[in-house]
Amino acid sequence: MEFRMSNLEIKILPFFVFDFFFPNFQLSTSDFLLQASSFQLPTSNIMPANLPPQFFELQQKLNQTKDIQEKIEILEEMLAICPKHKGTEKVQEEIKKKIAKLKREKPKKASQKEEIYFVKKEGASQVLILGPPNSGKTSLVNSLCNTDFKVADYPFTTNLPTPGMMRYENLLIQIVDAPPLTQEFKPGWFKNLARQADLVLVLIDLLQEPEKNLKEIMEILKEWKIEKEKILILGNKLDLEEGRKNFEKIKENFETFGVSIKDKINIENLKEKIFKALKIIRVYPKEPKKEVNFENPVVLKEGAKLIDFVREIKKEWVGKFKGAKLYEKNLKSFKIVGRDYFLKDGDIIEIKI
């Protein structure tokens, strides 16, 4: 596409390539033409890129993630599917520059001392429990995971992050017990744990200065830049009258879920609350003429599309993907859905290649 203005010839990049080079450039077409005389494109001899549809989908995914390693992996995939010809030389060069920059920004490997505080993610998601001393964190992990970790009345019984596995329906979710968190004790590895987790449970003892302790921990999490959407606040000792009174006071300023670990009040409901707070969905792959394994779902984030499910099953299928059958739960009827179908929890999908 070409425009001529005052003897100025402007060659317009395809919009998807233009957006890749200038992600923050926001002008309408008319504004662009008005300002074109003062704007320089990265090359004066632009050829059609003919990038495949998967390239745009990966670019959209790239813009949505904040994880450096995931960005690197997406860019490497974009580079792999990018056609290799003169028209894409600038695109390939830009991708390589972005990968190199992200690798420089990637955190250095943890020291041997820091590695003992690292907890590898397992299961569908990772949930970290934080709280002041003697708030009942270990007892909560034992209740959720059916573990038998050591519990005592003195502070810092737990001195290392300790994982357990909680079963919710057909999922296993990792629950990590951690040492007490205070303004005096908030080492760097603690922040890394909180950032890595998919959800942070803040557990407060409703009988031990609950408002003061909660405000202190929320300030630390704000300092660590942990998003509010990633935090679930719990008040323990709902079985006691004073605990119930303090719970009502806290609810005036903070959205809080009440439990009693001792009497197991709301513990089963808490499992469902955790699942919903994680914002994940379960999708079940189906092979032709075979039964569905409902004990082994593919776990994706809410908002995932069918093409994300295909990519999770096998990356090589993305280019060959034609559509899929979406089955009713009784498996007797289905409808055809395309790559942009938004998946829901419990969907049964048969991929067509």
C-alpha positions as CSV (number, residue, x, y, z in Angstrom):
1,M,0.0,0.0,0.0
2,E,1.4,3.4,-0.9
3,F,0.4,7.1,-0.3
4,R,2.0,10.2,-1.8
5,M,2.0,13.5,0.1
6,S,4.1,16.5,-0.9
7,N,6.5,14.4,-2.9
8,L,6.8,12.0,0.1
9,E,6.3,8.3,-0.7
10,I,5.1,6.3,2.3
11,K,5.2,2.5,2.3
12,I,2.8,1.1,4.9
13,L,3.8,-2.0,6.9
14,P,1.1,-4.7,7.3
15,F,-0.6,-3.7,10.6
16,F,0.5,-6.8,12.5
17,V,4.1,-6.2,11.6
18,F,3.7,-2.5,12.4
19,D,2.3,-3.4,15.8
20,F,5.2,-5.7,16.5
21,F,7.7,-3.0,15.9
22,F,5.7,-0.3,17.6
23,P,3.4,-1.9,20.3
24,N,2.7,1.4,22.0
25,F,2.0,3.4,18.9
26,Q,-1.7,4.5,19.0
27,L,-2.9,6.6,16.0
28,S,-5.9,6.4,13.7
29,T,-5.2,6.0,10.0
30,S,-6.0,9.7,9.4
31,D,-3.7,10.8,12.2
32,F,-1.0,8.6,10.9
33,L,-1.2,10.2,7.4
34,L,-1.1,13.7,9.0
35,Q,2.0,12.9,11.0
36,A,3.7,10.7,8.4
37,S,6.0,13.4,7.3
38,S,7.8,13.4,10.6
39,F,7.7,9.6,11.2
40,Q,10.3,7.2,10.0
41,L,9.7,3.4,9.5
42,P,12.5,1.0,10.4
43,T,13.2,0.3,6.7
44,S,12.7,2.1,3.4
45,N,12.3,-1.1,1.4
46,I,9.6,-3.2,3.0
47,M,8.4,-6.4,1.4
48,P,5.3,-8.4,2.3
49,A,5.9,-10.6,5.4
50,N,3.2,-13.2,4.8
51,L,3.2,-14.3,8.4
52,P,1.0,-17.3,9.4
53,P,-2.0,-16.9,11.6
54,Q,-0.3,-18.7,14.5
55,F,2.3,-15.8,14.6
56,F,-0.5,-13.3,15.5
57,E,-1.9,-15.6,18.2
58,L,1.5,-16.0,19.8
59,Q,2.0,-12.2,19.6
60,Q,-1.2,-11.7,21.5
61,K,-0.2,-14.3,24.1
62,L,3.2,-12.6,24.4
63,N,1.5,-9.3,25.3
64,Q,-0.6,-11.0,28.0
65,T,2.2,-12.7,30.0
66,K,4.5,-11.1,32.5
67,D,6.8,-14.1,33.0
68,I,10.2,-13.6,31.4
69,Q,10.8,-17.3,30.7
70,E,7.4,-17.7,29.1
71,K,8.1,-14.6,27.0
72,I,11.4,-16.1,25.8
73,E,9.7,-19.4,24.9
74,I,6.9,-17.6,23.0
75,L,9.4,-15.5,21.0
76,E,11.4,-18.6,20.2
77,E,8.3,-20.2,18.9
78,M,7.4,-17.1,16.9
79,L,10.9,-17.2,15.4
80,A,10.6,-20.8,14.5
81,I,7.3,-20.4,12.5
82,C,8.3,-17.1,10.9
83,P,8.9,-17.6,7.2
84,K,12.5,-17.2,6.2
85,H,12.7,-14.8,3.3
86,K,13.8,-11.2,2.7
87,G,10.4,-9.8,3.6
88,T,10.7,-11.1,7.2
89,E,14.4,-10.2,7.8
90,K,13.5,-7.2,10.0
91,V,10.9,-9.2,11.9
92,Q,13.3,-12.0,12.6
93,E,16.0,-9.5,13.7
94,E,13.6,-7.8,16.1
95,I,12.5,-11.1,17.6
96,K,16.2,-12.1,18.2
97,K,16.9,-8.7,19.8
98,K,13.9,-9.2,22.1
99,I,15.0,-12.7,23.1
100,A,18.5,-11.5,23.8
101,K,17.2,-8.6,25.9
102,L,14.9,-10.8,28.0
103,K,17.7,-13.3,28.6
104,R,19.8,-10.5,30.0
105,E,16.9,-9.5,32.3
106,K,16.2,-13.1,33.4
107,P,17.1,-13.5,37.1
108,K,20.4,-15.2,37.8
109,K,20.4,-18.7,39.0
110,A,19.8,-18.9,42.8
111,S,22.7,-19.5,45.1
112,Q,23.0,-22.9,46.9
113,K,21.7,-21.2,50.0
114,E,18.7,-19.7,48.3
115,E,17.8,-23.0,46.5
116,I,16.8,-24.7,49.8
117,Y,13.9,-22.1,50.0
118,F,12.8,-22.8,46.5
119,V,9.7,-25.0,46.0
120,K,9.2,-26.5,42.5
121,K,5.6,-26.2,41.3
122,E,3.7,-29.4,41.2
123,G,0.0,-30.2,40.5
124,A,-2.5,-27.9,38.9
125,S,-1.4,-24.8,40.7
126,Q,0.8,-23.6,43.6
127,V,-0.8,-21.9,46.7
128,L,1.4,-20.2,49.3
129,I,0.2,-19.7,52.9
130,L,1.5,-16.6,54.7
131,G,0.8,-15.3,58.2
132,P,2.2,-14.0,61.4
133,P,3.7,-16.3,64.1
134,N,1.3,-19.0,65.5
135,S,-1.6,-18.1,63.2
136,G,-2.3,-21.8,62.4
137,K,-0.6,-22.1,58.9
138,T,0.8,-25.6,59.5
139,S,-2.5,-26.8,61.0
140,L,-4.3,-25.4,57.9
141,V,-1.9,-27.3,55.6
142,N,-2.5,-30.5,57.6
143,S,-6.3,-30.0,57.3
144,L,-6.3,-29.3,53.6
145,C,-3.7,-31.9,52.6
146,N,-4.2,-34.6,55.1
147,T,-0.5,-34.2,56.2
148,D,1.0,-34.5,59.6
149,F,3.6,-31.6,59.7
150,K,4.9,-30.6,63.1
151,V,2.7,-28.1,65.0
152,A,3.8,-26.3,68.2
153,D,2.8,-23.3,70.3
154,Y,6.1,-21.5,69.9
155,P,6.9,-19.3,66.8
156,F,9.0,-20.4,63.8
157,T,8.1,-24.1,64.2
158,T,8.3,-24.0,60.4
159,N,11.7,-22.7,59.3
160,L,11.6,-23.8,55.6
161,P,8.9,-23.8,53.0
162,T,7.1,-27.1,53.1
163,P,4.8,-28.3,50.4
164,G,1.7,-30.6,50.6
165,M,-0.9,-31.7,48.0
166,M,-4.6,-30.8,48.4
167,R,-7.1,-32.8,46.4
168,Y,-10.1,-30.9,45.0
169,E,-12.4,-33.1,43.0
170,N,-10.1,-34.5,40.3
171,L,-7.2,-32.0,40.8
172,L,-4.2,-32.0,43.0
173,I,-3.2,-28.4,44.1
174,Q,0.1,-27.7,45.8
175,I,-0.2,-26.0,49.2
176,V,3.1,-24.5,50.6
177,D,3.5,-23.9,54.3
178,A,6.0,-21.1,55.1
179,P,7.7,-19.6,58.1
180,P,6.0,-16.6,59.8
181,L,6.0,-13.3,57.9
182,T,6.7,-10.0,59.8
183,Q,8.2,-6.6,59.1
184,E,11.3,-7.9,60.9
185,F,11.5,-11.2,58.9
186,K,10.9,-10.8,55.2
187,P,14.0,-12.1,53.3
188,G,14.3,-11.9,49.6
189,W,13.6,-15.6,49.0
190,F,10.2,-15.0,50.7
191,K,9.3,-12.4,48.1
192,N,10.3,-14.9,45.3
193,L,8.0,-17.5,46.8
194,A,5.1,-15.1,46.9
195,R,5.7,-14.0,43.3
196,Q,6.0,-17.5,42.0
197,A,2.8,-18.8,43.6
198,D,-0.4,-18.7,41.7
199,L,-2.3,-17.7,44.8
200,V,-1.3,-16.3,48.3
201,L,-3.4,-17.3,51.3
202,V,-3.0,-14.8,54.2
203,L,-4.0,-16.5,57.4
204,I,-4.8,-14.4,60.5
205,D,-5.6,-15.5,64.0
206,L,-8.8,-13.7,64.9
207,L,-7.8,-13.6,68.6
208,Q,-4.3,-12.1,68.2
209,E,-4.5,-8.4,67.1
210,P,-6.0,-9.5,63.7
211,E,-6.4,-6.0,62.2
212,K,-2.8,-4.9,63.1
213,N,-1.3,-8.2,61.8
214,L,-3.4,-8.2,58.6
215,K,-2.4,-4.6,57.8
216,E,1.3,-5.4,58.3
217,I,1.2,-8.4,56.0
218,M,-0.8,-6.5,53.3
219,E,1.7,-3.7,53.4
220,I,4.5,-6.2,52.8
221,L,2.7,-7.8,49.9
222,K,2.0,-4.4,48.4
223,E,5.8,-3.6,48.8
224,W,6.5,-6.9,46.9
225,K,4.0,-5.8,44.2
226,I,1.7,-8.9,44.7
227,E,-1.6,-8.2,42.9
228,K,-4.7,-8.0,45.1
229,E,-6.5,-10.4,42.8
230,K,-3.8,-13.0,43.8
231,I,-4.5,-12.7,47.5
232,L,-7.1,-14.6,49.6
233,I,-7.5,-13.5,53.2
234,L,-8.5,-16.1,55.8
235,G,-9.6,-15.5,59.5
236,N,-9.0,-18.5,61.8
237,K,-10.9,-19.4,65.0
238,L,-14.4,-18.7,63.8
239,D,-15.6,-21.3,66.4
240,L,-15.0,-18.7,69.2
241,E,-17.3,-15.8,70.0
242,E,-14.5,-13.3,70.1
243,G,-13.2,-14.6,66.9
244,R,-16.6,-14.1,65.2
245,K,-16.8,-10.5,66.5
246,N,-13.3,-9.7,65.2
247,F,-14.1,-11.4,61.9
248,E,-17.1,-9.0,61.3
249,K,-14.8,-6.0,62.1
250,I,-12.2,-7.2,59.6
251,K,-14.8,-7.7,56.9
252,E,-15.6,-4.0,57.0
253,N,-12.2,-3.2,55.4
254,F,-11.0,-6.5,53.8
255,E,-12.8,-9.2,51.9
256,T,-12.2,-12.2,54.3
257,F,-13.2,-15.9,54.4
258,G,-13.7,-17.3,57.9
259,V,-12.6,-20.7,59.1
260,S,-12.0,-22.8,62.2
261,I,-9.1,-25.1,61.7
262,K,-9.7,-26.8,65.0
263,D,-13.4,-27.5,64.4
264,K,-13.0,-27.8,60.6
265,I,-15.5,-25.1,60.0
266,N,-15.6,-24.1,56.3
267,I,-12.5,-26.2,55.4
268,E,-14.2,-28.1,52.6
269,N,-15.7,-24.8,51.4
270,L,-12.3,-23.3,51.5
271,K,-11.1,-25.9,48.9
272,E,-13.7,-24.7,46.5
273,K,-12.8,-21.1,47.3
274,I,-9.2,-21.8,46.5
275,F,-10.1,-23.4,43.2
276,K,-12.3,-20.5,42.1
277,A,-9.7,-17.9,43.2
278,L,-7.0,-19.6,41.1
279,K,-9.2,-18.9,38.0
280,I,-8.4,-22.1,36.2
281,I,-10.5,-24.5,34.1
282,R,-10.4,-28.2,33.4
283,V,-10.7,-29.4,29.8
284,Y,-10.9,-33.0,28.8
285,P,-9.3,-34.3,25.6
286,K,-11.3,-37.0,23.8
287,E,-9.9,-39.4,21.2
288,P,-12.2,-40.8,18.5
289,K,-14.2,-43.8,19.6
290,K,-12.5,-43.9,23.0
291,E,-13.7,-43.1,26.5
292,V,-12.8,-39.8,28.2
293,N,-10.4,-39.9,31.1
294,F,-12.1,-37.6,33.6
295,E,-9.3,-38.0,36.1
296,N,-6.6,-36.4,33.9
297,P,-7.8,-32.9,32.7
298,V,-5.7,-30.4,30.9
299,V,-5.6,-27.3,33.2
300,L,-5.7,-23.9,31.6
301,K,-6.3,-20.3,32.8
302,E,-9.8,-18.8,32.5
303,G,-10.1,-17.0,29.2
304,A,-8.1,-19.7,27.3
305,K,-9.2,-20.4,23.7
306,L,-9.4,-23.7,21.9
307,I,-6.1,-23.0,20.1
308,D,-4.4,-22.7,23.5
309,F,-5.7,-26.2,24.4
310,V,-4.4,-27.5,21.1
311,R,-1.0,-25.9,21.8
312,E,-0.9,-27.5,25.3
313,I,-1.7,-31.0,23.8
314,K,0.9,-30.7,21.0
315,K,2.6,-27.6,19.6
316,E,3.1,-29.2,16.2
317,W,-0.7,-29.5,15.8
318,V,-1.3,-25.7,15.8
319,G,-0.5,-25.3,12.1
320,K,-2.6,-28.3,11.1
321,F,-5.6,-27.6,13.3
322,K,-8.9,-27.4,11.5
323,G,-11.5,-27.4,14.2
324,A,-12.8,-29.5,17.1
325,K,-15.9,-31.3,18.4
326,L,-17.3,-29.9,21.6
327,Y,-19.2,-32.7,23.4
328,E,-22.0,-32.5,25.8
329,K,-21.3,-34.2,29.1
330,N,-23.4,-37.2,28.2
331,L,-21.1,-37.6,25.1
332,K,-24.2,-38.2,22.9
333,S,-24.1,-34.9,21.0
334,F,-21.5,-32.4,19.9
335,K,-21.1,-29.2,18.0
336,I,-18.1,-28.0,15.9
337,V,-16.1,-25.1,17.3
338,G,-13.2,-23.1,15.9
339,R,-9.8,-21.9,17.2
340,D,-11.2,-18.8,18.9
341,Y,-13.8,-20.6,21.0
342,F,-13.5,-19.6,24.7
343,L,-13.1,-22.8,26.8
344,K,-15.2,-23.4,29.9
345,D,-14.5,-25.6,32.9
346,G,-15.6,-29.2,32.1
347,D,-15.5,-28.9,28.3
348,I,-14.8,-32.2,26.4
349,I,-12.9,-31.6,23.2
350,E,-12.0,-33.9,20.3
351,I,-9.4,-32.2,18.1
352,K,-9.6,-32.4,14.3
353,I,-6.3,-32.3,12.4
